[in-house]
Structures are given as structure tokens and as C-alpha cells.
């Protein structure tokens, strides 16, 4: 679980934007401390900012509890803080929470809830979630195979990361019928609006 959560943390750090107002200083101090390995200080700063309602700090506090860096590992607190951040529309937390439900890590496995959270993050433009949703649609994991949707989400993920779309299409492109390609184009057009 730690390797999975560490990879998610690194992806989330790339997405983090500074929080607004007075929580910004607490969050930035916490992030600086976390990145330098001072986890006790990071925990304290994140907690202060998280309690003020900052979703960035709430998300990072979830990682503190998930990895036991600065506080004891606590799956309940991990899920609680990620849920608070996700409910505020913070896409990295939505994605992280969705993957917990998808894998049954710290929560009961619930594919419907997983897809809802991952979908919200994907709709917000979060590339990790877009890619995951593309793979879910392509493989039929947790929902029926839908190559048109897979094609669209994988293309959006590539675009969000500044890559050529075909970088993620791979085998999906080879299996798409002309009708599915038109459907994918229509889905993307509707998503862009």
C-alpha cells in the first residue's frame, strides 16, 4: 500500500496549486517540511491549514496518515481527510479517494463509489484520473468495455500531460471501428463544452 500511496503523492504534488489566504503560509511551510523529511513539522503545519478548510493541506494530511510520516498510520483518518478535500472539489483527492475504493484500501471495495470519485477528478481535468478512466473503459474493469470512451479519456489524459494523444491510445486505436471513432469524437466535443 505504501508504494501505491507514495506514487499517488508524487503525482498529486505536481498538481498542487497554492491554497488561498492565510492557509497558504501554513500549507507551504508544511510542504517544505515534508519535502525535506521533517514530517513532524509537516504534520503540524498541514493540520493547522487543514482545520481551516484548506483542501491542499487536507489531502497532504491524508498522505501523512497513510504513510505514517509525522503521525501514526491511521486508515480512518486517511480516508476522512481525503474525503474532506474531495468534497471540496480538489481533483487529486477525488482521484486518490476513488482509487482507495477501487482497490479496497482502508475502505470496503466499492466500484460505484470509486468510479464516481475518479470520474469527478477526470471531469476536472486531472490527467491521472483521465488516464485511469480510459484504462477502466478499455479493459472493462469495474464497468463494461467502452472503447469510444476509453479512446476519449486516454486522449484527454495525453493532452492534459502535454503529450500527443496517440501516446496513450495504443491498442485501443487499432480496435476502434469507424462508428466508435465518431462516437469518441462526439464524446470529446461534448466534454470540451
C-alpha positions as CSV (number, residue, x, y, z in Angstrom):
1,X,0.0,0.0,0.0
2,X,2.9,2.4,0.8
3,X,4.4,2.2,-2.7
4,X,1.0,2.8,-4.2
5,X,0.4,5.8,-2.0
6,X,3.8,7.2,-2.5
7,X,3.3,7.2,-6.3
8,X,0.0,8.9,-5.8
9,X,1.6,11.5,-3.6
10,X,4.2,12.3,-6.2
11,X,1.6,12.7,-8.9
12,X,-0.5,14.9,-6.6
13,X,2.4,17.1,-5.7
14,X,2.7,18.0,-9.4
15,X,-0.9,19.2,-9.4
16,X,-0.9,21.2,-6.2
17,X,-1.5,24.9,-6.5
18,X,-1.0,27.2,-3.6
19,X,-4.1,27.5,-1.4
20,X,-5.8,30.8,-0.9
21,X,-5.5,33.3,2.0
22,X,-4.0,32.7,5.5
23,X,-3.8,28.9,5.0
24,X,-1.2,29.4,2.3
25,X,1.7,30.0,4.7
26,X,0.8,27.0,6.9
27,X,0.4,24.8,3.8
28,X,3.7,26.0,2.2
29,X,5.6,25.5,5.4
30,X,4.2,22.0,5.7
31,X,5.0,21.2,2.1
32,X,8.6,22.5,2.5
33,X,9.0,20.5,5.7
34,X,7.5,17.3,4.2
35,X,9.8,17.5,1.1
36,X,12.8,18.0,3.4
37,X,11.9,15.0,5.6
38,X,10.8,17.0,8.6
39,X,7.5,15.1,8.9
40,X,6.6,16.2,12.4
41,X,6.7,19.8,11.4
42,X,4.8,19.0,8.2
43,X,2.1,17.3,10.1
44,X,1.7,20.2,12.4
45,X,1.5,22.8,9.6
46,X,-0.8,20.6,7.5
47,X,-3.1,20.1,10.4
48,X,-3.4,23.8,11.1
49,X,-4.2,24.5,7.5
50,X,-6.5,21.5,7.1
51,X,-8.5,22.5,10.1
52,X,-9.0,25.9,8.4
53,X,-10.6,24.1,5.5
54,X,-7.7,24.1,3.0
55,X,-8.2,21.0,0.7
56,X,-4.5,21.0,-0.3
57,X,-3.5,20.5,3.3
58,X,-6.3,18.0,3.9
59,X,-5.0,16.0,1.0
60,X,-1.5,16.1,2.3
61,X,-2.6,15.2,5.8
62,X,-4.2,12.1,4.3
63,X,-0.8,11.1,3.0
64,X,0.8,11.7,6.4
65,X,-1.7,9.3,8.0
66,X,-1.4,6.8,5.1
67,X,2.4,6.6,5.2
68,X,3.0,7.2,8.9
69,X,5.2,10.1,8.3
70,X,4.7,12.6,11.1
71,X,1.8,10.7,12.7
72,X,0.9,7.1,13.2
73,X,-0.6,5.2,10.3
74,X,-4.4,5.6,10.6
75,X,-6.6,4.4,7.7
76,X,-9.7,6.0,9.1
77,X,-8.1,9.5,9.4
78,X,-6.5,9.0,5.9
79,X,-10.0,8.4,4.4
80,X,-11.6,11.2,6.5
81,X,-9.1,13.9,5.3
82,X,-9.1,12.8,1.7
83,X,-12.9,12.8,1.7
84,X,-13.0,16.3,3.1
85,X,-10.7,17.5,0.4
86,X,-12.5,15.6,-2.3
87,X,-15.9,17.0,-1.3
88,X,-14.4,20.5,-1.8
89,X,-13.7,19.5,-5.4
90,X,-10.0,19.0,-5.1
91,X,-9.3,16.7,-8.0
92,X,-6.1,14.9,-6.7
93,X,-8.1,14.0,-3.5
94,X,-11.0,12.8,-5.6
95,X,-8.8,10.6,-7.6
96,X,-6.9,9.3,-4.6
97,X,-10.1,8.5,-2.8
98,X,-11.6,6.8,-5.8
99,X,-8.5,4.6,-6.1
100,X,-8.9,3.6,-2.5
101,X,-12.5,2.5,-3.1
102,X,-11.4,0.8,-6.3
103,X,-8.8,-1.3,-4.6
104,X,-10.4,-1.6,-1.2
105,X,-7.5,0.0,0.7
106,X,-8.7,1.3,4.1
107,X,-12.3,1.1,2.9
108,X,-14.6,-1.6,1.6
109,X,-14.2,-2.1,-2.1
110,X,-17.0,-0.2,-3.8
111,X,-16.7,0.2,-7.6
112,X,-19.6,2.5,-7.9
113,X,-18.1,5.0,-5.4
114,X,-14.7,4.5,-6.9
115,X,-15.9,5.4,-10.4
116,X,-17.8,8.4,-9.1
117,X,-14.7,9.9,-7.5
118,X,-12.4,9.1,-10.3
119,X,-14.9,10.4,-12.8
120,X,-15.2,13.7,-10.9
121,X,-11.4,14.1,-10.9
122,X,-11.3,13.2,-14.6
123,X,-14.0,15.8,-15.4
124,X,-12.0,18.4,-13.6
125,X,-9.1,17.7,-16.0
126,X,-6.8,15.7,-13.7
127,X,-4.7,13.7,-16.0
128,X,-4.1,10.7,-13.6
129,X,-7.9,10.3,-13.3
130,X,-8.4,10.7,-17.0
131,X,-5.9,8.0,-17.8
132,X,-7.3,5.7,-15.1
133,X,-10.8,6.1,-16.5
134,X,-9.5,5.4,-20.0
135,X,-8.0,2.2,-18.8
136,X,-11.2,1.2,-16.9
137,X,-13.2,1.7,-20.1
138,X,-10.7,-0.1,-22.3
139,X,-10.3,-3.2,-20.0
140,X,-13.8,-3.5,-18.7
141,X,-12.6,-3.4,-15.1
142,X,-15.5,-2.3,-12.9
143,X,-17.7,-1.4,-15.9
144,X,-18.4,-2.8,-19.4
145,X,-15.8,-2.2,-22.1
146,X,-16.5,1.0,-24.0
147,X,-13.7,1.7,-26.5
148,X,-15.1,5.0,-27.6
149,X,-15.0,6.3,-24.0
150,X,-11.5,4.8,-23.5
151,X,-10.2,6.5,-26.6
152,X,-11.6,9.8,-25.5
153,X,-10.3,9.6,-21.9
154,X,-6.9,8.4,-22.9
155,X,-6.6,11.2,-25.5
156,X,-7.6,13.8,-22.9
157,X,-5.1,12.4,-20.4
158,X,-2.3,12.7,-23.0
159,X,-3.4,16.3,-23.9
160,X,-3.5,17.2,-20.1
161,X,0.1,16.0,-19.8
162,X,1.2,17.8,-22.9
163,X,1.7,14.6,-24.9
164,X,0.5,13.6,-28.4
165,X,-2.8,11.8,-28.0
166,X,-1.7,8.6,-29.6
167,X,0.9,8.2,-26.8
168,X,-1.9,6.7,-24.7
169,X,-4.3,5.3,-27.4
170,X,-2.0,2.3,-28.1
171,X,-4.0,-0.8,-28.9
172,X,-7.4,1.0,-28.4
173,X,-6.9,2.8,-31.6
174,X,-6.4,-0.4,-33.5
175,X,-9.7,-1.9,-32.2
176,X,-11.9,1.1,-32.8
177,X,-14.5,0.9,-35.5
178,X,-15.3,4.0,-37.6
179,X,-18.6,4.3,-35.7
180,X,-16.8,4.1,-32.4
181,X,-14.3,6.8,-33.5
182,X,-17.1,9.1,-34.4
183,X,-18.7,8.4,-31.1
184,X,-15.4,9.2,-29.3
185,X,-15.1,12.4,-31.2
186,X,-18.7,13.4,-30.2
187,X,-17.9,12.5,-26.6
188,X,-14.8,14.7,-26.6
189,X,-16.7,17.5,-28.2
190,X,-19.4,17.3,-25.5
191,X,-16.8,17.1,-22.8
192,X,-15.0,20.2,-24.1
193,X,-18.1,22.3,-23.8
